[in-house]
Amino acid sequence: MPTTFPTLSKLPAKEGYRRIPLYDPTLRSRSDDGLIVTRLKHTRFPWQWWFVYRELPEADLETLDTFQETVGVGAEAFNWTDPVSGTTYVCRFAEPIDAKLETDMANVWYAGIHLCEAVGVVL
């Protein structure tokens, strides 16, 4: 059974939620007369996302930490459902979770997440 991103007690904050292509698939070459010729390398556009959880309880942060260890940060792919579109993607962590205490709140956390679509992986 494929690994799935954990369900937490809070949804990610809408503020700062970003989705952009993982990379630019455009091939560019300059001709002898200086013109730039372009074409697509392929027609599939893998995505990456940045989002944060605010005022996250300690138990949810522990769940995220355990999950991150289970998938070896970016080593293994997992299913993740985009909370905005409802679409499920096969993703990896693009970098470790950025966790820090919320200002003036004991045991309440901010967790920054950066995911990227795992290209070519089917779970």
FILUM-481269 format. One record per atom (N, C-alpha, C, CB): x, y, z. Coordinates in pm, whole numbers, plus 32768, in hexadecimal, padded with zeros to 4 digits. Glycine has a CB too. Example, Ala and Ser with C-alpha at 12.3 -4.5 7.8 and 13.67 -1.06 7.14 Angstrom:
2
85277DC7830C/84CE7E3E830C/85287EB6830C/846B7E418389/85057F1F82C4/85577F9682CA/850A80038313/85807FC4823C/
***
This chain:
123
80557F898000/800080008000/8059807C8000/7FA08000807B/804080DB7FA6/809281527F9E/808881A8801C/806A81A47F25/80F581EB8039/80F7824880AA/80A982C58083/8189826C80D2/806082FC80E3/800F837380CB/803483DD8130/7F79835280D2/803C845A8102/805784CB815B/7FF084CB81CB/80558553810C/801B84E28248/7FBF84D782B9/7F53854482BA/800C84DC8339/7EE1852082F2/7E7585808309/7E8E85C08391/7DE8853B8303/7E8F86448394/7EAA868E840F/7E2A86D08440/7F1986F783FA/7E30870884B8/7DBA874784F3/7D9A87CE84B3/7DCD87598588/7DF988058467/7DE488868425/7E0388788390/7E3D88F48465/7DC988CF8341/7DEA88D882B3/7E5C893B82A3/7D6E8903825E/7EA789328236/7F0F8996821E/7ED28A228211/7F5F8974819F/7F208A878236/7EF38B118229/7EE88B358196/7F538B728271/7E808B828172/7E718BAE80E7/7ED98C1880C5/7DE38BE580CE/7EFE8C698128/7F628CD18114/7FE98C9180F5/7F6C8D2D8192/80238CB68087/80A78C838062/80A68BFF8018/80F88C7580DC/80318BC48002/80288B457FB8/80548B5F7F29/7F968B097FBC/80B48B117EF8/80E68B257E70/80F08AA17E26/816F8B6B7E72/80D48AA67DA5/80E58A347D4B/81238A6A7CCB/805D89E97D2E/81988A357CA6/81D88A5F7C2A/821489E27BE7/82478ACB7C45/822E89E97B65/826F89777B24/82F489567B67/828489937A8E/831588D77B6B/839188AA7BA9/840B88DF7B5F/839688117BAE/840188E87ADC/846D891F7A8B/8434894F7A06/84DE88B67A74/8483899A79BE/845B89CD793B/847E896378D2/84A28A56791C/841C8929788C/843888C0782A/845D88F577A0/83C08866781E/847B89767796/849A89B37716/852C899A76F0/847E8A487719/854189687677/85C8895D763F/85E089D975EB/85DA88D975E9/86518A1A7601/86728A9575B8/86F88A847573/86758B0E7618/87008AB474F8/87818AB574B2/878A8B357460/87918A367456/88028B6A745C/88198BE67413/88538BC3738A/88798C457463/88178BFB7323/88488BE3729B/88BC8C42727D/87D68BF67233/88FE8C2A720E/89728C7C71E8/894F8D0F71D6/89AF8C477168/88D28D2B71AF/88AC8DB8719B/88778DF9721B/88428DC1712E/88818DB2728D/885B8DEC730E/87CD8DD0733B/886F8E7E730A/877C8D9772E6/86F48D77730C/86F48D01736D/869E8D577290/86958D0173C6/86878C927424/86128C3B73F7/86718CC674B6/862C8BBC73E5/85C78B5C73BB/85A08B0D7438/85FB8AFE7347/851F8AFA744D/84F08AB274C4/84928A43749D/84AC8B127526/848D89DD74F3/842A897274E6/8420892E756D/8451890C7474/83B388E57581/83A2889A75FD/83F3881975F9/830D887A7614/843487FC7668/847B877C7673/8416870B7680/84DD877D76ED/83AA872576C8/833C86C676D9/82BF871476FC/835C865C7747/824E86D376FD/81CF87197713/81988709779F/816986E876B1/81DD86C177F4/81AF86B0787E/81F0871978D5/81CF862278B3/81A28755792E/81D587BE7985/81CA87917A17/81878842796F/8235875C7A51/822F87397ADF/822C87B87B35/82A886E17B05/81EE87AD7BAA/81D788217C00/822688177C82/8142882F7C20/8230888A7CC5/8262888F7D4E/820A88EF7D9C/82F888BB7D52/820488D87E1F/81AC89267E77/81F789537EF3/813188D37E9F/81D489C97F21/820189FD7FA2/81858A217FF1/82608A797F92/817F89F5806D/81108A1980C5/813D8A0D8156/809489C080AA/80EF8A4A81AD/81128A49823B/80988A22828E/81488AD38269/80B589E582FD/805189CF8365/80718A3183D5/805189388398/800D8A798403/801F8AD78472/7FD48AA484EC/7FED8B65844B/800A8AC6855F/7FCF8A9F85E0/7FB28A0A85E5/7F4D8AEE85FA/801689BE85BF/800C892D85B9/802988F28643/806D88F3854F/7FD2889D8677/7FEB885F86FA/8066880486F6/7F71880E8727/80A387F18767/811B879D8774/81058711873A/814487928808/808F86D88751/80728650871F/8077864C8686/7FE786218751/804586B48644/804A86B985B2/80DA86C78580/7FF5872D857D/812A871785C6/81B68723859D/81FE869D85AC/81FD878F85F1/81E186558616/821D85D08628/81F2857285B7/81F5859486B2/8174857B858D/8144852A851D/8191854C849E/80AC85418506/81A585CC8484/81F385F6840E/828485C68417/81F0868E8400/82C085D4848E/834B85A8849F/835985128486/837C85CA852E/82FC84C384BC/82FF843284A9/82EE840F8416/829183EE84FC/8290845383D3/827A843A8345/82F7845D82F4/8201848A8312/833384D08311/83AC84FA82C9/841C849382DA/83DB858582FC/842A845C8352/848F83F4836A/846B8374831E/849B83D78401/83EC8351831A/83BF82D882D7/83E182D98242/832882C682EA/83CE834D8202/83EA83568172/847983848156/838783B78131/84C9839481BF/855583BA81AC/85638444816E/859C83558155/851484A3819D/8509852A8167/84E8851F80D2/858F857D817E/854685338078/852785317FE9/854384AD7FA4/8572859A7FA5/856284447FF1/858B83C57FB4/851883767F78/85D28370801A/84A683747FBB/843483237F8C/83BE837B7F67/840B82BE7FF6/8373834F7F05/82FB83967ED9/8283836D7F2D/82E1837C7E44/821E83C37F2C/81A383A97F76/812F83F17F31/81AF83D7800A/80B683C67F4F/803F84097F1B/801F84837F70/7FC683A87F17/800084F17F2E/7FD9856D7F72/7F6485A97F27/804F85D27F7B/7EFC85D17F6E/7E8886107F30/7E9086A67F44/7E0485D87F6C/7E9386EE7ED6/7E9787807ED8/7E1787B27F1A/7EA887BB7E48/7E2187FC7F8A/7DA888297FCE/7D5A88927F80/7DCC88608055/7D9888D07F1C/7D5389367ECD/7D0688F77E5B/7DB8899C7E97/7D4788A07E0D/7D0688647D98/7CC287DF7DB5/7D6B88517D2A/7CEE879B7E20/7CB987177E3F/7CFA86A87DEC/7C2687157E29/7D5A86CA7D97/7DA0866A7D43/7E0D86247D94/7DDC86AF7CC7/7E1B85A07D81/7E8485557DC5/7EFD85487D69/7E5184C97DEF/7F7285667DA2/7FF1855F7D58/804F85007DA0/803185EC7D4A/80AE84C77D55/811B847B7D90/818D84DF7DA3/814683FF7D34/81B684F17E21/8215855B7E43/828985267E97/81CF85CA7E8F/82EB857C7EA7/835A856B7F04/836D85EF7F4E/83DF853E7EBA/83AC85E97FC2/83D586668002/8448869E7FAE/8401864F8099/8440871C7F89/84AC875E7F40/851B87897F9E/847687D77EF2/84F88798801D/855887BC8085/851A8797810C/857D8855807F/856B87908175/8533876E81F8/84CA87D48226/85A387658260/846F87A78279/840887FE82B2/844A886B8305/83A387AD8307/841D88E682F3/844E89598340/83EE896E83B4/845989DA82E6/8414893E842B/83BD894884A0/83F889AA8504/83A988BE84E3/83A38A028537/83CF8A5E859F/83598A8185F8/840E8ADF8561/83778AA68673/830D8ACC86CF/82CC8B4E86A0/83448ADD875F/82488B5486AC/82028BD0868E/82288C3786F8/81668BBA868A/822D8CB586D4/82538D1F8730/81F58D2487A8/82538DA686E8/82318D26881E/81E78D33889C/81818CC588B4/81A28DB788A0/81968C50887B/81398BE18892/81898B6388B1/80DD8BCB8815/81818B36892B/81C88ABC8951/81838A438913/81CE8AAE89EB/81D289E888D9/81A2896B88A0/8140897B882C/8161891B890A/814589ED87E8/80F58A018770/81588A238701/80888A738782/814B89DF8690/81B389E1862B/81878A1A85A6/81E689588616/81EA8A4C855D/81E28A7184D1/822F8A058488/821C8B0484B5/81F789CF841C/823E896A83CD/82368990833A/820388DC83E4/82AA89AC82FE/82B289CE8270/82D0894F8220/831E8A3A8257/8282893781B7/828E88BD8167/82AC88E580D6/820C8867816F/830B889E8099/832988B0800B/832888247FCC/83B488F97FF4/82C4880C7F78/82B7878B7F33/82CF879D7E9E/822A874E7F4C/82FE87327E5E/830887337DCD/82CD86B07D98/839D87447D9E/829286BB7D24/825886457CE5/82C885E37CC2/8207866C7C67/82B485647CE3/831684FC7CC7/830284CC7C39/830B84867D2D/834F85037BDE/834084E87B4F/836384587B30/839885467AFC/830B84147AE8/8325838B7ABC/830A83217B24/83B083807A92/82D583467B9A/82B982E57C03/822482CB7C08/82EC83187C8D/81FE824D7C0C/817282277C19/816681D37C98/814081D87B9B/810E81FB7CF0/80F981AE7D6C/807D81597D61/80EF820C7DE6/
***
